[in-house]
Amino acid sequence: MKKSAELVKAIILLPGSVLILIPGLILYSTRSFHFLCGVEFPQAWIIFGAAFFFSFAGISLAIKTVSLFVTAGDGTPAPWAPPKHFVVRGPYCYVRNPMLFSVILILLGEAIFFGSLPVLFWCVTFWGMSTIYFILFEEHGLTKRFGNDYLEYKKNVRRWIPRLSPWKHNKN
């Protein structure tokens, strides 16, 4: 019960603010949006398709990564209730930060759908802030928690650019 409450809190606070609250405030305050980039139908289907593709890919990846943190990691995506076990399965075999990668994909979908350069700027800003956070804090914490397993993983799996083939962790 406690883990499910932590998971709900994490989903509302973290992706809720990054994907809904901040883009909503950006769109409201800048009034700088043009649905489907202002393109008329039927050409707008191409823009809609791109927005749908990025958003669907991001949502699918987010569901998979969160479920892995809960089932294989016995924790949540929240920094205050992190996984107890090192997770190197599914998307984590290809890229070190698939959960954040999913958020970036969803933000790209939003920027395309709303035709909003400020939301695209927020996407790039979020990526930059996440990169700095991971380098300065998250990676050090993971090294402390998981030791050599994480260091080996870090050597073989890139932070943002996915591998073409899955990395095989020797403990799985």
Backbone as CSV, one residue per row, in Angstrom:
resi,resn,N_x,N_y,N_z,CA_x,CA_y,CA_z,C_x,C_y,C_z
1,MET,0.822,-1.201,0.000,0.000,0.000,0.000,0.859,1.255,0.000
2,LYS,1.924,1.250,0.822,2.773,2.423,0.912,3.483,2.691,-0.427
3,LYS,3.945,1.611,-1.085,4.628,1.792,-2.365,3.694,2.381,-3.413
4,SER,2.434,1.955,-3.424,1.498,2.497,-4.418,1.203,3.968,-4.136
5,ALA,1.137,4.356,-2.867,0.929,5.774,-2.533,2.133,6.602,-2.966
6,GLU,3.332,6.079,-2.758,4.548,6.783,-3.184,4.592,6.899,-4.702
7,LEU,4.156,5.855,-5.397,4.152,5.875,-6.859,3.182,6.929,-7.376
8,VAL,1.988,6.981,-6.824,1.002,7.987,-7.247,1.542,9.390,-6.981
9,LYS,2.124,9.601,-5.813,2.695,10.905,-5.476,3.813,11.270,-6.462
10,ALA,4.661,10.295,-6.780,5.757,10.545,-7.718,5.239,10.917,-9.098
11,ILE,4.206,10.226,-9.566,3.659,10.495,-10.903,2.998,11.865,-10.950
12,ILE,2.271,12.218,-9.896,1.614,13.522,-9.876,2.640,14.653,-9.796
13,LEU,3.615,14.517,-8.919,4.571,15.605,-8.696,5.599,15.749,-9.813
14,LEU,6.194,14.654,-10.234,7.312,14.767,-11.175,6.854,14.919,-12.621
15,PRO,6.348,13.866,-13.275,5.928,14.089,-14.660,4.733,15.030,-14.770
16,GLY,3.878,15.050,-13.751,2.733,15.954,-13.789,3.147,17.405,-13.930
17,SER,4.175,17.794,-13.192,4.629,19.189,-13.278,5.416,19.444,-14.560
18,VAL,6.261,18.492,-14.943,7.110,18.682,-16.127,6.316,18.621,-17.421
19,LEU,5.328,17.719,-17.479,4.601,17.485,-18.734,3.274,18.228,-18.848
20,ILE,2.690,18.623,-17.726,1.377,19.263,-17.780,1.423,20.688,-17.235
21,LEU,1.850,20.839,-15.998,1.823,22.150,-15.355,2.713,23.175,-16.065
22,ILE,3.985,22.847,-16.240,4.904,23.820,-16.848,4.546,24.109,-18.305
23,PRO,4.306,23.090,-19.164,3.878,23.426,-20.531,2.569,24.221,-20.558
24,GLY,1.645,23.881,-19.654,0.388,24.638,-19.591,0.626,26.096,-19.243
25,LEU,1.486,26.331,-18.258,1.830,27.708,-17.892,2.546,28.430,-19.035
26,ILE,3.407,27.715,-19.731,4.116,28.304,-20.878,3.112,28.698,-21.962
27,LEU,2.226,27.772,-22.300,1.240,28.059,-23.344,0.317,29.200,-22.934
28,TYR,-0.089,29.213,-21.670,-0.983,30.265,-21.189,-0.290,31.624,-21.174
29,SER,0.937,31.649,-20.672,1.613,32.944,-20.511,2.152,33.508,-21.827
30,THR,2.581,32.652,-22.732,3.158,33.153,-23.985,2.112,33.300,-25.084
31,ARG,1.026,32.574,-24.951,0.005,32.550,-26.002,0.643,32.248,-27.367
32,SER,1.784,31.567,-27.285,2.557,31.266,-28.488,2.348,29.805,-28.871
33,PHE,1.196,29.526,-29.449,0.967,28.174,-29.938,0.054,28.221,-31.150
34,HIS,0.292,27.256,-32.013,-0.480,27.127,-33.246,-0.744,25.639,-33.420
35,PHE,-1.969,25.198,-33.074,-2.267,23.780,-33.142,-1.803,23.206,-34.466
36,LEU,-1.102,22.091,-34.367,-0.570,21.382,-35.530,0.224,22.330,-36.427
37,CYS,0.938,23.253,-35.792,1.832,24.209,-36.462,1.093,25.120,-37.434
38,GLY,-0.207,25.258,-37.266,-0.993,26.151,-38.109,-1.236,25.620,-39.513
39,VAL,-0.919,24.358,-39.739,-1.093,23.754,-41.059,-2.539,23.283,-41.199
40,GLU,-3.111,23.463,-42.371,-4.485,23.046,-42.640,-4.543,21.558,-42.984
41,PHE,-5.716,20.952,-42.738,-5.923,19.571,-43.148,-6.068,19.531,-44.655
42,PRO,-5.628,18.536,-45.349,-5.154,17.237,-44.900,-3.666,17.200,-44.551
43,GLN,-2.890,18.238,-44.877,-1.462,18.224,-44.561,-1.202,18.158,-43.048
44,ALA,-2.134,18.640,-42.254,-1.973,18.627,-40.807,-1.879,17.205,-40.248
45,TRP,-2.344,16.226,-41.035,-2.232,14.841,-40.569,-0.770,14.445,-40.373
46,ILE,0.117,14.999,-41.168,1.552,14.693,-41.016,2.057,15.237,-39.685
47,ILE,1.697,16.470,-39.366,2.097,17.074,-38.089,1.470,16.296,-36.934
48,PHE,0.175,15.977,-37.060,-0.507,15.213,-36.027,0.159,13.846,-35.840
49,GLY,0.526,13.205,-36.949,1.196,11.898,-36.886,2.524,11.976,-36.155
50,ALA,3.301,13.023,-36.430,4.586,13.185,-35.733,4.369,13.421,-34.239
51,ALA,3.412,14.283,-33.900,3.112,14.552,-32.485,2.633,13.275,-31.794
52,PHE,1.771,12.531,-32.456,1.254,11.292,-31.894,2.377,10.273,-31.719
53,PHE,3.245,10.155,-32.720,4.351,9.194,-32.658,5.242,9.463,-31.450
54,PHE,5.703,10.713,-31.291,6.579,11.043,-30.168,5.867,10.842,-28.832
55,SER,4.620,11.296,-28.746,3.870,11.169,-27.490,3.593,9.703,-27.144
56,PHE,3.155,8.934,-28.127,2.858,7.520,-27.877,4.117,6.755,-27.496
57,ALA,5.201,7.001,-28.215,6.477,6.340,-27.882,6.905,6.709,-26.463
58,GLY,6.791,7.972,-26.111,7.167,8.418,-24.778,6.297,7.820,-23.687
59,ILE,4.987,7.803,-23.889,4.076,7.241,-22.895,4.316,5.742,-22.732
60,SER,4.498,5.036,-23.845,4.773,3.593,-23.782,6.062,3.314,-23.023
61,LEU,7.103,4.071,-23.332,8.388,3.903,-22.652,8.258,4.241,-21.166
62,ALA,7.514,5.276,-20.835,7.318,5.656,-19.427,6.613,4.541,-18.663
63,ILE,5.580,3.969,-19.244,4.856,2.881,-18.581,5.778,1.699,-18.337
64,LYS,6.566,1.347,-19.340,7.488,0.211,-19.208,8.536,0.477,-18.133
65,THR,9.138,1.659,-18.129,10.208,1.941,-17.174,9.676,2.039,-15.745
66,VAL,8.533,2.668,-15.564,7.958,2.760,-14.222,7.595,1.365,-13.717
67,SER,7.013,0.539,-14.584,6.648,-0.812,-14.145,7.888,-1.625,-13.772
68,LEU,8.997,-1.431,-14.466,10.238,-2.119,-14.105,10.769,-1.645,-12.757
69,PHE,10.685,-0.345,-12.497,11.126,0.166,-11.191,10.293,-0.448,-10.071
70,VAL,9.002,-0.614,-10.305,8.117,-1.153,-9.273,8.327,-2.660,-9.105
71,THR,8.349,-3.410,-10.213,8.418,-4.872,-10.119,9.837,-5.381,-9.900
72,ALA,10.756,-5.054,-10.790,12.125,-5.572,-10.678,12.950,-4.805,-9.642
73,GLY,12.677,-3.509,-9.501,13.477,-2.696,-8.590,12.919,-2.602,-7.185
74,ASP,11.656,-3.004,-7.003,10.984,-2.921,-5.703,11.044,-1.504,-5.136
75,GLY,10.706,-0.529,-5.991,10.696,0.864,-5.562,9.831,1.687,-6.492
76,THR,10.108,2.970,-6.551,9.365,3.886,-7.414,10.363,4.776,-8.153
77,PRO,9.885,5.565,-9.124,10.775,6.510,-9.803,11.144,7.715,-8.932
78,ALA,10.477,7.864,-7.805,10.697,9.040,-6.961,12.029,8.956,-6.223
79,PRO,12.760,10.073,-6.153,14.032,10.070,-5.418,13.855,9.735,-3.939
80,TRP,12.677,9.985,-3.377,12.445,9.704,-1.966,12.043,8.248,-1.713
81,ALA,11.783,7.463,-2.763,11.457,6.040,-2.620,12.046,5.277,-3.802
82,PRO,13.381,5.305,-3.955,14.014,4.719,-5.147,13.978,3.189,-5.129
83,PRO,14.265,2.575,-6.268,14.334,1.113,-6.323,15.408,0.577,-5.378
84,LYS,15.108,-0.565,-4.775,16.064,-1.211,-3.871,17.049,-2.083,-4.640
85,HIS,16.623,-2.523,-5.822,17.450,-3.419,-6.632,17.852,-2.717,-7.932
86,PHE,19.050,-3.017,-8.396,19.571,-2.449,-9.629,18.794,-3.019,-10.814
87,VAL,18.192,-2.156,-11.617,17.354,-2.578,-12.742,18.132,-2.442,-14.047
88,VAL,18.411,-3.582,-14.666,19.051,-3.604,-15.989,18.270,-4.594,-16.848
89,ARG,17.071,-4.179,-17.190,16.176,-4.979,-18.027,15.471,-4.057,-18.998
90,GLY,14.878,-4.643,-20.018,14.081,-3.863,-20.965,14.847,-2.674,-21.517
91,PRO,14.244,-1.490,-21.482,14.883,-0.303,-22.060,16.200,0.074,-21.381
92,TYR,16.374,-0.339,-20.118,17.611,-0.016,-19.396,18.818,-0.761,-19.957
93,CYS,18.605,-1.756,-20.786,19.705,-2.448,-21.458,20.228,-1.642,-22.646
94,TYR,19.486,-0.632,-23.053,19.836,0.162,-24.223,20.320,1.567,-23.885
95,VAL,19.735,2.180,-22.860,20.060,3.568,-22.515,19.912,3.727,-21.001
96,ARG,20.785,4.534,-20.381,20.786,4.659,-18.922,19.589,5.418,-18.369
97,ASN,19.028,6.326,-19.123,17.929,7.154,-18.618,16.676,7.053,-19.483
98,PRO,16.137,5.845,-19.658,14.961,5.741,-20.528,13.731,6.446,-19.968
99,MET,13.636,6.566,-18.648,12.475,7.243,-18.071,12.488,8.725,-18.450
100,LEU,13.650,9.367,-18.338,13.760,10.779,-18.728,13.680,10.926,-20.240
101,PHE,14.191,9.942,-20.955,14.090,9.935,-22.410,12.611,9.931,-22.811
102,SER,11.784,9.181,-22.061,10.345,9.150,-22.356,9.706,10.517,-22.135
103,VAL,10.129,11.220,-21.096,9.588,12.558,-20.829,9.959,13.506,-21.968
104,ILE,11.174,13.412,-22.461,11.617,14.269,-23.564,10.806,13.973,-24.826
105,LEU,10.540,12.694,-25.088,9.714,12.339,-26.251,8.306,12.930,-26.132
106,ILE,7.729,12.856,-24.941,6.380,13.406,-24.739,6.397,14.926,-24.909
107,LEU,7.406,15.587,-24.362,7.518,17.043,-24.523,7.676,17.424,-26.000
108,LEU,8.437,16.635,-26.755,8.554,16.895,-28.199,7.192,16.758,-28.880
109,GLY,6.448,15.727,-28.493,5.100,15.553,-29.038,4.205,16.738,-28.719
110,GLU,4.292,17.246,-27.488,3.499,18.416,-27.101,3.910,19.644,-27.909
111,ALA,5.216,19.854,-28.039,5.706,21.021,-28.789,5.225,20.974,-30.238
112,ILE,5.235,19.787,-30.829,4.774,19.643,-32.217,3.264,19.850,-32.299
113,PHE,2.523,19.211,-31.412,1.066,19.308,-31.445,0.607,20.754,-31.285
114,PHE,1.196,21.464,-30.329,0.798,22.849,-30.082,1.536,23.844,-30.974
115,GLY,2.503,23.357,-31.751,3.264,24.267,-32.603,3.911,25.364,-31.782
116,SER,4.508,24.979,-30.654,5.000,25.958,-29.694,6.520,25.892,-29.535
117,LEU,7.193,26.946,-29.998,8.641,27.041,-29.776,8.981,27.180,-28.291
118,PRO,8.197,27.913,-27.485,8.511,27.964,-26.049,8.436,26.589,-25.370
119,VAL,7.499,25.738,-25.775,7.448,24.391,-25.193,8.655,23.581,-25.673
120,LEU,9.053,23.759,-26.916,10.266,23.106,-27.407,11.476,23.593,-26.616
121,PHE,11.544,24.873,-26.318,12.624,25.424,-25.498,12.588,24.798,-24.099
122,TRP,11.402,24.608,-23.527,11.279,23.945,-22.230,11.815,22.509,-22.324
123,CYS,11.524,21.812,-23.423,12.014,20.446,-23.633,13.543,20.418,-23.599
124,VAL,14.166,21.326,-24.319,15.635,21.391,-24.368,16.190,21.788,-22.996
125,THR,15.532,22.726,-22.338,15.955,23.152,-21.002,15.847,21.998,-20.011
126,PHE,14.748,21.270,-20.062,14.562,20.124,-19.174,15.639,19.078,-19.418
127,TRP,15.942,18.805,-20.683,17.003,17.848,-21.009,18.341,18.316,-20.416
128,GLY,18.664,19.601,-20.579,19.915,20.136,-20.040,19.966,20.054,-18.523
129,MET,18.885,20.437,-17.865,18.846,20.375,-16.395,18.956,18.928,-15.913
130,SER,18.301,18.014,-16.610,18.370,16.599,-16.237,19.783,16.065,-16.402
131,THR,20.436,16.451,-17.475,21.811,16.000,-17.705,22.721,16.484,-16.583
132,ILE,22.615,17.745,-16.224,23.439,18.287,-15.134,23.126,17.566,-13.827
133,TYR,21.844,17.377,-13.526,21.445,16.681,-12.302,22.024,15.267,-12.263
134,PHE,21.928,14.546,-13.376,22.438,13.175,-13.398,23.941,13.133,-13.207
135,ILE,24.646,14.026,-13.860,26.107,14.023,-13.731,26.533,14.392,-12.313
136,LEU,25.921,15.421,-11.735,26.364,15.909,-10.426,25.825,15.106,-9.247
137,PHE,24.633,14.545,-9.349,24.020,13.919,-8.185,23.622,12.458,-8.383
138,GLU,22.789,12.207,-9.373,22.198,10.882,-9.541,23.246,9.787,-9.744
139,GLU,24.209,10.033,-10.615,25.205,9.002,-10.905,26.070,8.694,-9.686
140,HIS,26.362,9.700,-8.884,27.139,9.461,-7.653,26.329,8.634,-6.665
141,GLY,25.040,8.946,-6.543,24.165,8.182,-5.658,24.014,6.735,-6.113
142,LEU,23.892,6.521,-7.415,23.778,5.161,-7.935,25.067,4.380,-7.729
143,THR,26.198,5.067,-7.857,27.484,4.409,-7.608,27.578,3.983,-6.146
144,LYS,27.149,4.844,-5.235,27.162,4.486,-3.804,26.231,3.320,-3.508
145,ARG,25.037,3.328,-4.119,24.045,2.287,-3.833,24.359,0.954,-4.492
146,PHE,24.873,0.985,-5.714,25.024,-0.258,-6.461,26.469,-0.592,-6.820
147,GLY,27.418,0.269,-6.465,28.846,-0.019,-6.598,29.309,-0.383,-7.987
148,ASN,30.085,-1.483,-8.035,30.704,-1.913,-9.297,29.690,-2.289,-10.361
149,ASP,28.520,-2.788,-9.938,27.484,-3.118,-10.931,27.111,-1.873,-11.731
150,TYR,26.922,-0.748,-11.030,26.559,0.479,-11.729,27.725,1.014,-12.551
151,LEU,28.932,0.944,-12.022,30.098,1.443,-12.767,30.292,0.669,-14.068
152,GLU,30.109,-0.648,-14.027,30.204,-1.473,-15.234,29.103,-1.104,-16.227
153,TYR,27.905,-0.917,-15.718,26.770,-0.510,-16.539,27.047,0.841,-17.196
154,LYS,27.544,1.780,-16.412,27.841,3.126,-16.902,28.886,3.099,-18.023
155,LYS,29.836,2.169,-17.928,30.861,2.041,-18.975,30.285,1.512,-20.282
156,ASN,29.219,0.742,-20.195,28.698,0.043,-21.371,27.414,0.604,-21.960
157,VAL,26.694,1.417,-21.191,25.412,1.951,-21.660,25.458,3.470,-21.554
158,ARG,25.204,4.145,-22.677,25.280,5.607,-22.703,24.105,6.263,-21.988
159,ARG,24.305,7.498,-21.580,23.310,8.251,-20.823,22.066,8.541,-21.660
160,TRP,22.212,9.013,-22.890,21.066,9.462,-23.686,20.937,8.774,-25.039
161,ILE,22.018,8.330,-25.624,21.950,7.734,-26.964,21.847,6.215,-26.821
162,PRO,20.727,5.635,-27.239,20.534,4.191,-27.067,21.542,3.354,-27.852
163,ARG,21.890,2.219,-27.264,22.720,1.214,-27.950,21.876,0.562,-29.045
164,LEU,22.542,-0.015,-30.027,21.811,-0.734,-31.065,21.422,-2.134,-30.609
165,SER,22.232,-2.719,-29.734,21.921,-4.040,-29.194,21.896,-3.947,-27.666
166,PRO,21.110,-4.783,-27.027,21.010,-4.691,-25.568,22.300,-5.103,-24.875
167,TRP,22.624,-4.403,-23.807,23.779,-4.772,-22.993,23.366,-5.891,-22.057
168,LYS,24.176,-6.908,-21.971,23.892,-8.059,-21.123,24.621,-7.902,-19.794
169,HIS,23.853,-7.669,-18.741,24.408,-7.555,-17.400,24.746,-8.950,-16.906
170,ASN,25.941,-9.138,-16.385,26.389,-10.486,-16.018,25.657,-11.078,-14.829
171,LYS,24.858,-10.271,-14.096,24.136,-10.807,-12.936,22.709,-11.203,-13.273
172,ASN,22.207,-10.880,-14.467,20.819,-11.228,-14.836,20.747,-12.539,-15.555
